[in-house]
């Protein structure tokens, strides 16, 4: 069975076209817009701004809530969050209503994760594991052509791999020794060749290897991988170090390396191939890799496999969980506070902005589905995702 401790489809990856029907675009025109016939709030009872009616040249002369009208006096069409502009427009900067404009389709592309498989190549991976060696079990779980995890998800995840070992630490020469395949979509065959043409031999410098993989990813061309980066560490024993390959006392260094990786934007999941790694160390590694305090009240999940089937299940759970519900826009929602005026639908169903099961903007150019909305997207064979924003909220 596969033990998951501490907590907790196959689709193509062509860019997803999201129709964003913009109600309009506008510009300041030097602050001389006249409100397009909308009544001046400065002349309405109850609207009080000391700059109302003051002479002006630019909207900046009128303060944050008013703009400079065509008559050279400060005025306002609307108030932030008010309904003065009507359903097809938005109150933008300096109290102006935006104008109407034609609809436009915006490309919104899913951000696929980059997953680096960091595989222990030490000699103990030759030990028996349910009728095959541990190494063979890892190979079958990942790259069996019929149901290997990498083959199953290679069109959704940029998989790469690094085998790690040493030959007596620094005293044996290079340490750590990494044999790598760069991450890419549709990379299962290359990873299968890597694992199939190598075998167990040497030591377990886990901490240094995590650090080396982080540096390796940072050195790749930025457009060849994605910013969502994950290490999946598969190891069958306690770690050693390049300074001290024996005994295996590299736990502290491994935890520190996972913490440093997280600080560099790379999350680490840990999977024990067999039951030889202490649960306490696995928990420390899991917390460090997830950015949680080591020994703190909250525990990140770690994985222990005691059979080949359990090993595949563990790899699958980690990989499935890494799939993304993040989408990159080819424009920007400016300012981000206008996101609340947006409308997003998934498979014809409206999603609420800021809801734990709805959607949010991570930044002006990045939309994320949350909770059950994310899961519905991942589970759908051919999901449809649509979004619309009112005039003045979206800029290409």
TACORSUL-V459941 format. One record per residue. N is the residue number from 0. PHI is phi as a letter, one per 30 degrees, with the letter a starting at -180 (NA if undefined). PSI is psi in whole degrees, -180 to 180 (* if undefined). Layout:
BEGIN
N/PHI/PSI
N/PHI/PSI
END
This chain:
BEGIN
0/NA/160
1/c/128
2/c/129
3/c/108
4/c/159
5/i/-10
6/k/-168
7/c/*
8/NA/113
9/c/117
10/b/156
11/d/168
12/b/26
13/d/150
14/e/139
15/c/129
16/c/121
17/c/124
18/d/112
19/c/102
20/d/105
21/d/131
22/d/-12
23/l/171
24/b/149
25/b/167
26/b/166
27/d/-28
28/h/44
29/i/15
30/i/12
31/c/9
32/d/149
33/c/10
34/i/-2
35/h/44
36/i/-4
37/d/134
38/e/145
39/d/117
40/d/-24
41/d/-21
42/c/3
43/c/143
44/d/139
45/j/-12
46/c/120
47/b/109
48/b/128
49/d/-18
50/d/-5
51/e/128
52/i/0
53/d/148
54/d/145
55/a/160
56/c/-42
57/b/162
58/d/-29
59/d/-21
60/d/-15
61/c/1
62/i/-179
63/d/-20
64/c/-3
65/b/160
66/b/168
67/d/115
68/d/173
69/d/-17
70/d/5
71/i/21
72/b/149
73/d/136
74/a/175
75/b/140
76/d/-31
77/a/171
78/b/149
79/e/127
80/i/-4
81/d/175
82/c/18
83/d/-26
84/d/-12
85/i/175
86/d/-19
87/c/15
88/b/176
89/b/142
90/d/109
91/c/-158
92/d/150
93/h/30
94/i/33
95/c/146
96/d/134
97/d/159
98/c/165
99/d/150
100/a/171
101/d/155
102/d/155
103/b/144
104/c/135
105/c/131
106/d/130
107/b/115
108/c/132
109/d/137
110/c/108
111/d/146
112/d/152
113/c/116
114/c/117
115/c/118
116/d/112
117/c/106
118/c/123
119/d/124
120/c/17
121/d/163
122/e/-29
123/d/-14
124/d/-4
125/d/-8
126/d/156
127/d/143
128/b/84
129/i/40
130/j/1
131/b/172
132/d/162
133/e/-39
134/d/-46
135/d/-34
136/d/-41
137/d/-44
138/e/-47
139/d/-44
140/d/-37
141/d/-44
142/b/22
143/d/126
144/e/-25
145/d/-40
146/b/17
147/d/143
148/d/-40
149/d/-42
150/d/-36
151/d/-30
152/b/14
153/d/-17
154/c/-3
155/c/-18
156/b/135
157/d/92
158/d/137
159/b/173
160/b/148
161/b/121
162/d/136
163/b/143
164/a/-177
165/a/164
166/c/75
167/i/25
168/i/-149
169/d/-30
170/d/-21
171/c/2
172/j/-130
173/d/139
174/a/128
175/d/161
176/c/116
177/c/134
178/c/117
179/b/157
180/b/126
181/d/145
182/d/144
183/a/158
184/d/155
185/h/51
186/c/10
187/d/-42
188/d/-40
189/d/-39
190/d/-38
191/e/-41
192/d/-40
193/d/-51
194/d/-40
195/d/-26
196/c/6
197/b/168
198/a/174
199/d/138
200/a/108
201/j/-147
202/c/-170
203/b/66
204/d/72
205/d/-48
206/e/-49
207/d/-32
208/d/-38
209/d/-47
210/d/-40
211/d/-37
212/d/-40
213/e/-45
214/d/-39
215/d/-46
216/d/-41
217/d/-26
218/d/-7
219/d/154
220/e/131
221/e/-32
222/d/1
223/c/-16
224/b/175
225/c/162
226/d/-14
227/d/97
228/c/135
229/b/139
230/c/131
231/c/108
232/c/118
233/c/113
234/b/153
235/c/6
236/a/173
237/d/148
238/d/151
239/c/-166
240/b/167
241/d/-32
242/d/-37
243/b/86
244/d/-21
245/b/137
246/d/-178
247/d/83
248/c/34
249/c/23
250/d/-46
251/d/-43
252/d/-37
253/d/-43
254/d/-44
255/d/-37
256/d/-40
257/d/-37
258/d/-43
259/d/-37
260/d/-45
261/d/-42
262/d/-28
263/d/5
264/j/17
265/b/116
266/d/147
267/b/130
268/c/143
269/c/134
270/b/122
271/c/122
272/d/96
273/j/-174
274/c/26
275/d/-13
276/c/133
277/d/137
278/d/-36
279/d/-40
280/d/-40
281/e/-42
282/d/-42
283/d/-42
284/d/-41
285/d/-46
286/d/-45
287/d/-42
288/d/-23
289/c/1
290/i/19
291/c/154
292/d/133
293/d/126
294/i/9
295/d/-178
296/d/-22
297/c/135
298/c/128
299/d/156
300/d/142
301/b/169
302/b/137
303/b/125
304/c/129
305/c/12
306/a/161
307/e/-40
308/d/-41
309/d/-34
310/d/-45
311/d/-41
312/d/-41
313/d/-47
314/e/-42
315/d/-44
316/d/-43
317/d/-47
318/d/-44
319/d/-40
320/d/-19
321/d/-11
322/d/149
323/c/145
324/c/33
325/c/137
326/b/133
327/c/124
328/d/154
329/c/25
330/a/-166
331/b/142
332/c/112
333/b/128
334/d/167
335/d/-22
336/d/-20
337/d/-9
338/e/-32
339/d/-18
340/d/-6
341/d/160
342/b/125
343/b/131
344/b/141
345/b/121
346/h/39
347/i/1
348/c/131
349/d/137
350/c/144
351/d/135
352/d/133
353/i/-1
354/d/143
355/e/-21
356/c/26
357/c/-119
358/b/164
359/a/167
360/c/126
361/d/-35
362/a/176
363/e/-18
364/c/11
365/b/120
366/c/138
367/b/132
368/d/145
369/c/153
370/h/-128
371/d/-26
372/d/-42
373/d/-46
374/d/-39
375/d/-42
376/d/-45
377/d/-33
378/d/-18
379/d/137
380/d/-42
381/b/75
382/d/148
383/c/131
384/b/125
385/b/148
386/b/148
387/b/146
388/b/146
389/d/169
390/e/141
391/i/-4
392/c/-19
393/b/134
394/b/134
395/d/*
END
